[in-house]
């Protein structure tokens, strides 16, 4: 195992603090690691000089049915994405990868190489949750000991490496901007290898289902509305905001449940992985993280509007602006102090301030460089601020990448000060005096006149800081991930991301458990709230997939033949050559045909349905089939492809006169 001291001593600042310009050239920018014996006699940029090292055989693979080898992918372009799931810059790369996957479904295989920064991130179960949370559709390998990182000479998160169909490295770059240079390289290199007969478009890499069937999906934050005695829950992966009572009864569902950037009514507006919220009078301000925007929910008018942000990520730093013309960068949490909104701008490592009346937005604290440096607002350095709380005089910040708690002044001669934190690579689980204390990637804060409460996310704990005494202690959680209620000292959480206090009770957004937990310090207990969402709520998405509930089918006992048809938008058709996949779960797990066996039957036009056959000789008397479909749809003019994921629920009842054929039509948007 490569020690942390050696790795991080060599690479210095690894999580890229600013958007680095990507080197789109096709040369490998460090001395060769290994050289293949079949190096081309007349090298071209597409052929490369360095053979890609083979993957070790002793590492865990996620999101795929079986481990992969470079040799097995001959005939495909392979793009390695070196990432760690704490890193905001790595999160920004993921949409770029999805665009590449959709555009080159037959030519390109993307493999995520997860080389962990934090010790919690080394666990395969934690990475699997991250794969689901960020809706990653490609295979991921757990490179927890930095074996692949070292063999490929990587020195920064995120880094992408492109490998040609013959297994040679032809591109390497660090930074967020991935789509354009890789798209340019593939557009030129694909015809080159196709003409030589070295491109195998029929190779298919299957990924596994990422279904999270629960009332909540990775809830990121929770806020209190003491005036109305309500809780505001960011149901992050369902792309919506919930207003609920402390007992779990949902009184308002805000958002269509589909990812988007639309203003409108509670049922038509859309969000993209919203995080922090704050209640100000009859309005709720929302950090709409992946829309890079601040949204406004009007409780009285039942509308959603945009206060600031264009809907796309800012490509420049320290550029103030106003309203819908200002570019923001992954706002993660929000606080209201003295008439202004303070925003934890995780993507630019800053705190921004927004005037809700004039809509003027500007950087407030942090130079934009990632690090730990106290001092005047403009020269101080923050590191992916992800949680905010305030006492009305100062803003307290959960500065996640330094595993720290910072204090930002908002009056007098304001400064940035550190309460807990030692550096980008110093983390742990140590209570006691704050000067020596350690956290691990803390994400959430809440405040009362008595204390500052911390969601110590990667330690799976809730902690309390008494500022007047300068001490921190654990008040709930064992330090191990799990889902256990009971005594607070024995309770278990899984990466809690947010918390708030209402009537003396601490409410916790227990992110990976898809739950809201309740910590009663007086009783010393933790319990879970049953979320009761009204049946009239809009359809939601699960891990980015549209959820469809189809009518109950009456079937006979024995094998059942299902026929799937699709309605597509005008100008689109299903790509018959793409890795379209149907996967089944639910009460009937055994099937005759998997995606490989039915690949030849996928329609090239919408009027040709695909067939899927269940093989159980006997069906339960009643039950439900749950299918997850991954489909590639393409336009007929420019050949642009979109990736759609749909989860289909089909309840059934077995009767002696039931049918053995079930025909369903799936609308694809």
Secondary structure, 3 states (H helix, E strand, C coil): CCCHHHHHHHHCCCECCCCCCCCCCCCCCCCCCCCCCCCCCCCCCCCCCEECCCCCCCCCEECCCCCCCCHHHCCCEEEEEEECCCCHHHHHHHHHHHHHHHHCCCCEEEEEEECCCCHHHHCHHHHHHHHHHCCCCCEEEECCCCHHHHHCCCCCECEEEEECCCCEEEEEEECCCCHHHHHHHHHHHHHHHHHCCCCCCCCCCCCCCCCCCCCCCCCCCEEEECCCCEEEEEEHHHCEEEEECCCCEEEEEECCCCCCCCCEECCCCCCCCEEEEEEECCEEEEEEHHHCEEEEEECCCCEEEEEECCCCCCCCCCCCEEHHHCCCCCEEEEEEECCEEEEEEHHHCEEEEEECCCCEEEEEECCCCECCECEECCCCEECCEEEEEECCCEEEEEEHHHCEEEEEECCCCCEEEEEECCCCCCCCCECEECCCCECCCCCEEEECCCCEEEEEHHHCEEEEEECCCCEEEEEECCCCCCCECEECCCCECCCCCEEEEECCEEEEEEHHHCEEEEEECCCCEEEECCCECCCCCCCCEECCEEEEEEEEEEECCCCEEEEEEEECCCCEEECCCCCCEEEEEECCCCECCCCCCCHHHCCCCCCCCEEEEECCCCCCCEEEEEEEEEEEEEECCCCCEEEEEEEEEEEEEECCCCECEEEEEEECC
